[in-house]
Amino acid sequence: MYARYFKLDPTEKEIAMNWSKWLRQFHRWLSVIFTATVIANFVALAQTGGAMPSPWITYSPLLPLALLALTGLYMFVLPYATKWRSGRRIAVMQ
Ligand code: HEM
């Protein structure tokens, strides 16, 4: 009875939507972190006069970029996966 007022029983679709919303926000913040690490590389290069700075700075964009690629590819296939899943559900109902 109270479930109508307090969302105690989220549907499968709501859980999936919350998850993709969270991933999109994660991707957005990762892009900010990634951009900061790229800028840090240019700053470090200017300070060393072009010589290679600490490998920690040089390779720091790689982790956020890898996570961006994973979350981005997930977001890319999401509409196709949703279509495929809803198609499969109709096929099961027939
Ligand atoms: C590395 C591989 C990457 C892939 C495969 C990827 C893929 C995607 C996809 C599919 C979307 C959703 C587009 C839509 O609305 O339908 C997206 C959104 C976005 N991407 Fe990426 N991306 C990648 C890297 C990056 C990088 C390097 C940046 C910036 C530094 C970036 C910044 C963003 C931003 C700001 C959004 C909008 C997020 C929002 O809706 O708030 N992405 N990306």
Backbone and ligand atoms as CSV (ligand in chain L), in Angstrom:
chain,resi,resn,atom,element,x,y,z
A,1,MET,N,N,0.836,-1.205,0.000
A,1,MET,CA,C,0.000,0.000,0.000
A,1,MET,C,C,0.876,1.262,0.000
A,2,TYR,N,N,1.913,1.275,0.895
A,2,TYR,CA,C,2.781,2.456,0.971
A,2,TYR,C,C,3.715,2.541,-0.226
A,3,ALA,N,N,3.900,1.404,-0.917
A,3,ALA,CA,C,4.831,1.368,-2.046
A,3,ALA,C,C,4.474,2.411,-3.096
A,4,ARG,N,N,3.191,2.810,-3.133
A,4,ARG,CA,C,2.773,3.801,-4.109
A,4,ARG,C,C,3.362,5.178,-3.758
A,5,TYR,N,N,3.545,5.452,-2.459
A,5,TYR,CA,C,4.061,6.746,-1.999
A,5,TYR,C,C,5.582,6.742,-1.837
A,6,PHE,N,N,6.098,5.651,-1.287
A,6,PHE,CA,C,7.554,5.502,-1.146
A,6,PHE,C,C,7.987,4.408,-2.098
A,7,LYS,N,N,8.930,4.721,-2.982
A,7,LYS,CA,C,9.311,3.723,-3.984
A,7,LYS,C,C,10.130,2.602,-3.346
A,8,LEU,N,N,9.444,1.630,-2.764
A,8,LEU,CA,C,10.127,0.537,-2.080
A,8,LEU,C,C,10.482,-0.589,-3.029
A,9,ASP,N,N,9.745,-0.652,-4.136
A,9,ASP,CA,C,9.910,-1.792,-5.021
A,9,ASP,C,C,10.222,-1.306,-6.442
A,10,PRO,N,N,11.485,-0.873,-6.683
A,10,PRO,CA,C,11.807,-0.381,-8.011
A,10,PRO,C,C,11.732,-1.500,-9.050
A,11,THR,N,N,11.227,-1.155,-10.222
A,11,THR,CA,C,11.125,-2.165,-11.276
A,11,THR,C,C,12.498,-2.398,-11.895
A,12,GLU,N,N,12.583,-3.454,-12.698
A,12,GLU,CA,C,13.842,-3.795,-13.380
A,12,GLU,C,C,14.296,-2.635,-14.276
A,13,LYS,N,N,13.303,-1.986,-14.916
A,13,LYS,CA,C,13.603,-0.879,-15.828
A,13,LYS,C,C,14.180,0.310,-15.060
A,14,GLU,N,N,13.598,0.588,-13.862
A,14,GLU,CA,C,14.079,1.710,-13.052
A,14,GLU,C,C,15.510,1.478,-12.589
A,15,ILE,N,N,15.816,0.237,-12.196
A,15,ILE,CA,C,17.175,-0.092,-11.760
A,15,ILE,C,C,18.140,0.116,-12.919
A,16,ALA,N,N,17.758,-0.351,-14.113
A,16,ALA,CA,C,18.616,-0.211,-15.297
A,16,ALA,C,C,18.829,1.259,-15.629
A,17,MET,N,N,17.755,2.080,-15.468
A,17,MET,CA,C,17.875,3.507,-15.794
A,17,MET,C,C,18.777,4.236,-14.802
A,18,ASN,N,N,18.637,3.888,-13.494
A,18,ASN,CA,C,19.503,4.497,-12.476
A,18,ASN,C,C,20.957,4.171,-12.757
A,19,TRP,N,N,21.195,2.940,-13.147
A,19,TRP,CA,C,22.548,2.453,-13.435
A,19,TRP,C,C,23.147,3.213,-14.607
A,20,SER,N,N,22.392,3.395,-15.715
A,20,SER,CA,C,22.947,4.081,-16.883
A,20,SER,C,C,23.108,5.580,-16.610
A,21,LYS,N,N,22.218,6.133,-15.752
A,21,LYS,CA,C,22.339,7.541,-15.372
A,21,LYS,C,C,23.637,7.744,-14.570
A,22,TRP,N,N,23.884,6.827,-13.653
A,22,TRP,CA,C,25.098,6.877,-12.828
A,22,TRP,C,C,26.335,6.771,-13.710
A,23,LEU,N,N,26.297,5.854,-14.694
A,23,LEU,CA,C,27.444,5.662,-15.590
A,23,LEU,C,C,27.711,6.901,-16.437
A,24,ARG,N,N,26.628,7.543,-16.902
A,24,ARG,CA,C,26.775,8.757,-17.713
A,24,ARG,C,C,27.451,9.862,-16.893
A,25,GLN,N,N,27.028,9.992,-15.610
A,25,GLN,CA,C,27.643,11.003,-14.745
A,25,GLN,C,C,29.096,10.663,-14.452
A,26,PHE,N,N,29.378,9.394,-14.287
A,26,PHE,CA,C,30.751,8.918,-14.051
A,26,PHE,C,C,31.616,9.255,-15.269
A,27,HIS,N,N,31.069,9.007,-16.483
A,27,HIS,CA,C,31.780,9.307,-17.729
A,27,HIS,C,C,32.079,10.814,-17.821
A,28,ARG,N,N,31.076,11.622,-17.407
A,28,ARG,CA,C,31.235,13.083,-17.465
A,28,ARG,C,C,32.366,13.538,-16.548
A,29,TRP,N,N,32.389,13.028,-15.315
A,29,TRP,CA,C,33.429,13.443,-14.368
A,29,TRP,C,C,34.800,12.891,-14.757
A,30,LEU,N,N,34.796,11.692,-15.355
A,30,LEU,CA,C,36.067,11.131,-15.832
A,30,LEU,C,C,36.661,12.021,-16.918
A,31,SER,N,N,35.781,12.587,-17.770
A,31,SER,CA,C,36.281,13.444,-18.847
A,31,SER,C,C,36.965,14.685,-18.278
A,32,VAL,N,N,36.451,15.187,-17.133
A,32,VAL,CA,C,37.072,16.346,-16.482
A,32,VAL,C,C,38.450,15.948,-15.940
A,33,ILE,N,N,38.509,14.779,-15.268
A,33,ILE,CA,C,39.782,14.307,-14.696
A,33,ILE,C,C,40.790,14.050,-15.816
A,34,PHE,N,N,40.315,13.412,-16.906
A,34,PHE,CA,C,41.192,13.119,-18.042
A,34,PHE,C,C,41.781,14.415,-18.622
A,35,THR,N,N,40.924,15.425,-18.806
A,35,THR,CA,C,41.384,16.710,-19.356
A,35,THR,C,C,42.423,17.339,-18.430
A,36,ALA,N,N,42.191,17.252,-17.115
A,36,ALA,CA,C,43.142,17.819,-16.148
A,36,ALA,C,C,44.508,17.131,-16.255
A,37,THR,N,N,44.500,15.806,-16.447
A,37,THR,CA,C,45.782,15.089,-16.537
A,37,THR,C,C,46.532,15.451,-17.826
A,38,VAL,N,N,45.771,15.700,-18.912
A,38,VAL,CA,C,46.419,16.104,-20.178
A,38,VAL,C,C,47.047,17.489,-20.012
A,39,ILE,N,N,46.313,18.411,-19.362
A,39,ILE,CA,C,46.842,19.765,-19.125
A,39,ILE,C,C,48.097,19.667,-18.245
A,40,ALA,N,N,48.044,18.802,-17.213
A,40,ALA,CA,C,49.199,18.619,-16.314
A,40,ALA,C,C,50.429,18.175,-17.108
A,41,ASN,N,N,50.198,17.352,-18.149
A,41,ASN,CA,C,51.307,16.914,-18.989
A,41,ASN,C,C,51.956,18.083,-19.717
A,42,PHE,N,N,51.132,18.982,-20.283
A,42,PHE,CA,C,51.680,20.142,-20.996
A,42,PHE,C,C,52.438,21.066,-20.044
A,43,VAL,N,N,51.860,21.262,-18.839
A,43,VAL,CA,C,52.506,22.125,-17.835
A,43,VAL,C,C,53.857,21.525,-17.454
A,44,ALA,N,N,53.874,20.201,-17.194
A,44,ALA,CA,C,55.117,19.523,-16.783
A,44,ALA,C,C,56.164,19.600,-17.895
A,45,LEU,N,N,55.722,19.430,-19.147
A,45,LEU,CA,C,56.652,19.510,-20.283
A,45,LEU,C,C,57.259,20.903,-20.405
A,46,ALA,N,N,56.438,21.928,-20.156
A,46,ALA,CA,C,56.941,23.308,-20.223
A,46,ALA,C,C,57.966,23.549,-19.121
A,47,GLN,N,N,57.717,22.963,-17.946
A,47,GLN,CA,C,58.632,23.158,-16.808
A,47,GLN,C,C,59.967,22.459,-17.020
A,48,THR,N,N,59.954,21.294,-17.674
A,48,THR,CA,C,61.202,20.551,-17.879
A,48,THR,C,C,61.902,20.995,-19.167
A,49,GLY,N,N,61.287,21.933,-19.869
A,49,GLY,CA,C,61.885,22.406,-21.122
A,49,GLY,C,C,61.824,21.357,-22.216
A,50,GLY,N,N,60.815,20.511,-22.162
A,50,GLY,CA,C,60.620,19.521,-23.222
A,50,GLY,C,C,61.122,18.133,-22.873
A,51,ALA,N,N,61.929,18.020,-21.798
A,51,ALA,CA,C,62.411,16.693,-21.384
A,51,ALA,C,C,61.266,15.937,-20.722
A,52,MET,N,N,61.363,14.587,-20.727
A,52,MET,CA,C,60.254,13.780,-20.204
A,52,MET,C,C,60.077,14.000,-18.695
A,53,PRO,N,N,58.875,14.428,-18.282
A,53,PRO,CA,C,58.630,14.588,-16.843
A,53,PRO,C,C,58.470,13.223,-16.158
A,54,SER,N,N,58.137,13.248,-14.873
A,54,SER,CA,C,57.934,11.993,-14.134
A,54,SER,C,C,56.959,11.080,-14.873
A,55,PRO,N,N,57.263,9.779,-14.958
A,55,PRO,CA,C,56.347,8.855,-15.640
A,55,PRO,C,C,54.949,8.870,-15.032
A,56,TRP,N,N,54.845,9.233,-13.728
A,56,TRP,CA,C,53.522,9.314,-13.089
A,56,TRP,C,C,52.654,10.340,-13.795
A,57,ILE,N,N,53.288,11.480,-14.181
A,57,ILE,CA,C,52.530,12.526,-14.887
A,57,ILE,C,C,52.275,12.078,-16.326
A,58,THR,N,N,53.328,11.545,-16.962
A,58,THR,CA,C,53.210,11.158,-18.371
A,58,THR,C,C,52.081,10.156,-18.588
A,59,TYR,N,N,51.994,9.160,-17.708
A,59,TYR,CA,C,51.013,8.091,-17.924
A,59,TYR,C,C,49.693,8.300,-17.174
A,60,SER,N,N,49.576,9.432,-16.423
A,60,SER,CA,C,48.353,9.639,-15.633
A,60,SER,C,C,47.053,9.696,-16.469
A,61,PRO,N,N,47.079,10.129,-17.758
A,61,PRO,CA,C,45.798,10.120,-18.488
A,61,PRO,C,C,45.308,8.712,-18.853
A,62,LEU,N,N,46.186,7.715,-18.752
A,62,LEU,CA,C,45.804,6.393,-19.268
A,62,LEU,C,C,44.662,5.733,-18.492
A,63,LEU,N,N,44.691,5.819,-17.147
A,63,LEU,CA,C,43.617,5.178,-16.360
A,63,LEU,C,C,42.262,5.827,-16.627
A,64,PRO,N,N,42.157,7.194,-16.509
A,64,PRO,CA,C,40.852,7.781,-16.837
A,64,PRO,C,C,40.431,7.509,-18.281
A,65,LEU,N,N,41.397,7.468,-19.218
A,65,LEU,CA,C,41.041,7.207,-20.626
A,65,LEU,C,C,40.503,5.787,-20.792
A,66,ALA,N,N,41.123,4.835,-20.099
A,66,ALA,CA,C,40.652,3.445,-20.182
A,66,ALA,C,C,39.227,3.336,-19.621
A,67,LEU,N,N,38.974,4.016,-18.476
A,67,LEU,CA,C,37.630,3.976,-17.882
A,67,LEU,C,C,36.620,4.712,-18.769
A,68,LEU,N,N,37.090,5.805,-19.422
A,68,LEU,CA,C,36.220,6.529,-20.362
A,68,LEU,C,C,35.824,5.622,-21.524
A,69,ALA,N,N,36.811,4.858,-22.021
A,69,ALA,CA,C,36.536,3.967,-23.153
A,69,ALA,C,C,35.520,2.892,-22.750
A,70,LEU,N,N,35.683,2.321,-21.545
A,70,LEU,CA,C,34.767,1.257,-21.091
A,70,LEU,C,C,33.346,1.797,-20.898
A,71,THR,N,N,33.238,2.930,-20.142
A,71,THR,CA,C,31.902,3.481,-19.877
A,71,THR,C,C,31.293,4.025,-21.172
A,72,GLY,N,N,32.135,4.602,-22.048
A,72,GLY,CA,C,31.653,5.151,-23.323
A,72,GLY,C,C,31.139,4.060,-24.246
A,73,LEU,N,N,31.876,2.958,-24.333
A,73,LEU,CA,C,31.432,1.845,-25.187
A,73,LEU,C,C,30.137,1.254,-24.642
A,74,TYR,N,N,30.036,1.196,-23.305
A,74,TYR,CA,C,28.801,0.694,-22.687
A,74,TYR,C,C,27.626,1.586,-23.081
A,75,MET,N,N,27.830,2.935,-22.976
A,75,MET,CA,C,26.755,3.861,-23.339
A,75,MET,C,C,26.401,3.745,-24.815
A,76,PHE,N,N,27.427,3.428,-25.634
A,76,PHE,CA,C,27.196,3.317,-27.076
A,76,PHE,C,C,26.306,2.120,-27.402
A,77,VAL,N,N,26.566,0.976,-26.761
A,77,VAL,CA,C,25.796,-0.227,-27.100
A,77,VAL,C,C,24.451,-0.287,-26.366
A,78,LEU,N,N,24.261,0.593,-25.334
A,78,LEU,CA,C,23.046,0.544,-24.511
A,78,LEU,C,C,21.743,0.578,-25.324
A,79,PRO,N,N,21.579,1.536,-26.289
A,79,PRO,CA,C,20.321,1.542,-27.042
A,79,PRO,C,C,20.098,0.260,-27.845
A,80,TYR,N,N,21.179,-0.290,-28.406
A,80,TYR,CA,C,21.058,-1.530,-29.191
A,80,TYR,C,C,20.695,-2.691,-28.268
A,81,ALA,N,N,21.334,-2.709,-27.073
A,81,ALA,CA,C,21.078,-3.785,-26.111
A,81,ALA,C,C,19.632,-3.726,-25.621
A,82,THR,N,N,19.124,-2.487,-25.372
A,82,THR,CA,C,17.742,-2.328,-24.911
A,82,THR,C,C,16.780,-2.830,-25.972
A,83,LYS,N,N,17.059,-2.473,-27.257
A,83,LYS,CA,C,16.200,-2.918,-28.365
A,83,LYS,C,C,16.207,-4.435,-28.450
A,84,TRP,N,N,17.405,-4.988,-28.332
A,84,TRP,CA,C,17.544,-6.439,-28.444
A,84,TRP,C,C,16.775,-7.139,-27.321
A,85,ARG,N,N,16.884,-6.549,-26.108
A,85,ARG,CA,C,16.217,-7.164,-24.953
A,85,ARG,C,C,14.707,-7.053,-25.064
A,86,SER,N,N,14.197,-5.872,-25.513
A,86,SER,CA,C,12.745,-5.725,-25.599
A,86,SER,C,C,12.205,-6.609,-26.719
A,87,GLY,N,N,12.974,-6.769,-27.792
A,87,GLY,CA,C,12.569,-7.651,-28.891
A,87,GLY,C,C,12.455,-9.072,-28.413
A,88,ARG,N,N,13.440,-9.469,-27.592
A,88,ARG,CA,C,13.455,-10.835,-27.093
A,88,ARG,C,C,12.240,-11.086,-26.187
A,89,ARG,N,N,11.872,-10.030,-25.398
A,89,ARG,CA,C,10.758,-10.192,-24.467
A,89,ARG,C,C,9.452,-10.409,-25.228
A,90,ILE,N,N,9.276,-9.658,-26.355
A,90,ILE,CA,C,8.055,-9.803,-27.161
A,90,ILE,C,C,8.018,-11.226,-27.748
A,91,ALA,N,N,9.187,-11.685,-28.183
A,91,ALA,CA,C,9.263,-13.012,-28.781
A,91,ALA,C,C,8.854,-14.074,-27.758
A,92,VAL,N,N,9.249,-13.846,-26.474
A,92,VAL,CA,C,8.908,-14.808,-25.435
A,92,VAL,C,C,7.402,-14.789,-25.164
A,93,MET,N,N,6.798,-13.570,-25.210
A,93,MET,CA,C,5.369,-13.434,-24.898
A,93,MET,C,C,4.486,-14.081,-25.971
A,94,GLN,N,N,4.976,-14.177,-27.200
A,94,GLN,CA,C,4.131,-14.687,-28.285
A,94,GLN,C,C,3.836,-16.181,-28.144
L,1,HEM,C1,C,37.599,6.689,-25.105
L,1,HEM,C2,C,36.507,6.386,-25.735
L,1,HEM,C3,C,35.174,7.081,-25.542
L,1,HEM,C4,C,33.977,6.556,-25.928
L,1,HEM,C5,C,33.759,5.185,-26.591
L,1,HEM,C6,C,32.949,7.523,-25.582
L,1,HEM,C7,C,31.587,7.356,-25.847
L,1,HEM,C8,C,30.604,8.186,-25.422
L,1,HEM,C9,C,29.172,7.965,-25.628
L,1,HEM,C10,C,28.553,6.780,-26.373
L,1,HEM,C11,C,28.513,8.987,-25.066
L,1,HEM,C12,C,27.000,9.184,-25.002
L,1,HEM,C13,C,26.531,10.008,-26.196
L,1,HEM,C14,C,25.021,10.096,-26.153
L,1,HEM,O1,O,24.489,11.009,-25.501
L,1,HEM,O2,O,24.358,9.248,-26.767
L,1,HEM,C15,C,29.504,9.890,-24.485
L,1,HEM,C16,C,29.207,11.061,-23.818
L,1,HEM,C17,C,30.151,11.933,-23.357
L,1,HEM,N1,N,31.515,11.819,-23.485
L,1,HEM,FE1,FE,32.516,10.196,-24.155
L,1,HEM,N2,N,33.529,8.615,-24.995
L,1,HEM,C18,C,34.879,8.402,-24.948
L,1,HEM,C19,C,35.825,9.272,-24.476
L,1,HEM,C20,C,35.552,10.544,-24.011
L,1,HEM,C21,C,36.570,11.558,-23.720
L,1,HEM,C22,C,38.084,11.369,-23.925
L,1,HEM,C23,C,35.887,12.646,-23.268
L,1,HEM,C24,C,36.406,14.013,-22.848
L,1,HEM,C25,C,37.616,14.245,-22.395
L,1,HEM,C26,C,34.472,12.338,-23.265
L,1,HEM,C27,C,33.468,13.185,-22.840
L,1,HEM,C28,C,32.116,12.919,-22.903
L,1,HEM,C29,C,31.067,13.781,-22.359
L,1,HEM,C30,C,31.290,15.105,-21.611
L,1,HEM,C31,C,29.854,13.158,-22.640
L,1,HEM,C32,C,28.458,13.680,-22.264
L,1,HEM,C33,C,28.104,13.027,-20.931
L,1,HEM,C34,C,26.763,13.531,-20.402
L,1,HEM,O3,O,25.733,13.233,-21.012
L,1,HEM,O4,O,26.785,14.183,-19.383
L,1,HEM,N3,N,34.314,11.051,-23.716
L,1,HEM,N4,N,30.753,9.389,-24.731
